[in-house]
Amino acid sequence: MTDNAWAYRYSLGDVCAGHGIRQNFIRPHCPWQNGKVERLNRTLQTEWAYRRPFASNDERAAALAPWIEHYNTGRSHSALGGRPPISRLQPT
């Protein structure tokens, strides 16, 4: 799900179609529908992308997977009472 900006509506259309992905768009003039994504993007910027200087884009990319793991399993989230998202899942 993306907002209705030109970059998402038109330039990603072919990419999504090429991968068999159906695009969903938020309703016009309803930015709160995209709030969770915007919050994650802000958190990515402050806690991963710009937290420290990286020597290269490859180094930055290599740091993403460990950060996502930490975000989902170790980082406390105020909306979950200080628990990480993994705490919401049932054991399998």
C-alpha positions, 0 to 999 in steps of 0.5 A, a space after each residue: 500500500 502506498 500513497 498516491 504520489 506520482 513516484 508510486 502510482 506511475 513509476 512503480 506500476 510496471 515494476 509491480 506488474 512485472 512481479 505479479 504484485 497488485 498495487 493498493 493505494 491509500 484514499 486521496 487526502 487520507 494520509 493517516 492510512 499510511 501512518 504506520 509505514 511513515 513511522 517505520 520509514 522515520 525509525 529506519 532513518 534515525 535508528 539504521 540509515 543515519 545512526 552512524 556513518 557507513 563507508 559504503 552503500 554495501 556496508 549500509 545494506 549489510 547492516 539492514 537485516 540485523 537491524 530488522 531482526 532487532 526491530 522485530 525481536 529485541 527492540 521495545 515498542 511503546 504501542 505494545 507495552 514495551 514488548 517487541 512485535 515478535 511477542 504478538 505471535 503465537 509459538 509454532 
